[in-house]
Structures are given as structure tokens and as C-alpha cells.
Amino acid sequence: MTAAPPRGLDERLRDTRARLESDVDLWVATSGSPGGVHLIPLSHLWDGATFLIATALASVTARNLLADGRVRLSLGPTRDVVVVDGVAEPVDIADLDPGTGDAFATKTGFDPRELDEAYQYFLIRPRRIQAWREVDEMRGRDLMRDGRWLG
């Protein structure tokens, strides 16, 4: 098997933005005193600047994010990973723009607005984004710092 050469910044940015847009699911890692460290897969909607996720209000993830909005997301397989550090803000279902709720439901195939169980949306603003495939891409893996895209 011949390994592809390391990608430059422009190619990595294109690939990462495409993954953020096209992937449906991601891993959400939270921590906080209510539930401790917690990792769960959730569906998301990427609007080009923020992620929208939803989880049961009674879940460890929701409790953690309400107590401490720091969050780490991961997309893709281990040999083509995107890691996002961000800050989550709660968005109540009643306050969610109907068009955004519809876009989330269409993309994910899941509409928390139609459930009997209480759900909480969270808007996640990325502060740092990294992407790499193999060890040869560890250098230059930062694509966003302090909420600003590089390049």
C-alpha cells in the first residue's frame, strides 16, 4: 500500500470543511461535576460556522454541557480525523428557528421537536480545529485557532 503524501493547508481545509458538511454523526466528549467525563455519538448540523446537536435533557451530556460548555468533537476514522474544541450554548426548542430545526431534522433523520421526552439543543462554536491522517500530517494539523480559520 502506497501512502498518500501529506496534504497542504489548502487541501486539508477543503477536506475538513467537506467532512463537517457531509458527515451526519460525530463523537461528543464532555466533562463536568454532574456526570464526569462522558463520550457519546450524536448527529449534527454544520452551518459553516457552528455545529448544532441535540440530546435528551436528562442525559449526562446535557447536564455536563449546561454545567460547563467546553466540549470536544471528533469526526471521521482514526486515520482521517477531525478534532474540534469548542464552546456549547444551550438553545431551547422553543427558541430554535423553525428553519434550523427543519434543516437539522432533514440532515439527521431525527427531529427532537416531535418527541415526548425533553430534548436540549446546543449550538457549538469551534475555537480550535485540527485534522490529520497519519503521523506525517501531525505538523500543520491546526486549521483553526481562537475561532479563526488559518490560511
N, C-alpha and C positions, 0 to 999 in steps of 0.2 A: 504494500500500500504506500503510495506516494503522498506525503503530507503537502497540503497547500501552503504556499508562502504566507508569512504574516500579513494581515491586512493593514493598510494605511488608515489614517484617521478618517478620511472621506468615505472610504468603503465601509469601515466599521460603523460610522454614523448612519449611513444608508441602511445597512443590515439591521442595526439596532432599532431604528425608527420603524422599519418594516415589521420587525418582530413585535414591538409594542402595539402596533396597529392590528396585526393579523392574529396573534395568539389570543386565545379566549381565556385560558387559565394561567394562574401564577401561584407561587408559594408566598404566603404572608407570615412573617415572623414578628412577634410582638413580645414585650416583656412588661411586667408591672406587678405591683404588690397584690392586686386582686387574684391573678391567675398564674403568676410566674411566667417563665419563658414558655412560649407556645408557637407552634408551627402548624399551618393548615393551608390546604389548597383552596383557592376561591377563584371565581370568574371575575373578569374586569372589563371595563370600558376605558379606552385611552382616547382622549380628545385632542391629542397633540401637545398638551401641556400638563395634564393631570390624569390620574387614574381614579376611577370610581369603582368601589367594591361594595358589597352588601353582605351582612352576616346577621344571624339571629341576635337580637338584643341581649339575650341571656347567655350568649356564648362567651368563652374565655377571651376570644379575640376582641369582641366588642368591649368587654369590661376592661381589658388591658388598654385598648386604644382610647377609651374615654378617660382613663386614669393618666395615661402617658401617650401622647400622639406619635411618638417615634416609632417608625416601622421600617422593616427591611423586606423588599420584594425580590423574587428571583423568577426568571423566565428562561425557558429553554433547557436543553440537556446539559450535563456537566461538561461536555466538550464543545459547547457553543452557548455559554451562559451570559445572561444579562443580570446584573445585581443593582438594585435601586435602594438607596437610603432616602427616606422621605419623612414628611410630617403629615399626619392624618387629622382631618377636621370632620366632626360628625355633621351629617346632613339628614335632618328628619324627613321621612317620607312626605309629609305634608308640605315641606319647603322645597322639595325636589322639582325642578322644572319638568313639566309633563313630557316635553320633547326629549329631555335627557333620560328620563325613566323609560320612555319607549325605545330609545337607542340602546340602552343597557339591556332591556328585555330582548330586543331583536338580536343583538350580538351574542348574548349569553344563552338564550333559550330559557331564561328564568326571570320571572317578574315578582319580586318580593312584595309589590303593592297589592298582589292578588292573594296573598297568604293570610291565614288566620293568626299565625304566630307573629309576634312583633319583630320586625327587622329594622336594622340600622344601616343606613348608607354612610360611607366615609369617602371623602374626597382627599386624595393623597397627592401632595405637591412634592415632586422629586427635588432633592437637594444635591445628590451625587448619583451618577450613573456610571457603571463600569461594564465593559464587555470584553470577553476573550474566549478563544477556542482552546488553545494549547499553551504550554509554558512559553513558547516563543512570542506569544501575544501579551504576556504579562506587562511588559513595558508598553506604555501608551494605552493602558486599559481604561483610564479615566476619560469619559466622554462628556461628563457634566460635573461642574464643581460649583458649589454655592448657588445652585439653581440655574446656572447658565451653561448652555451648550458650548463646548470648545470647538474651535475650527471655524 
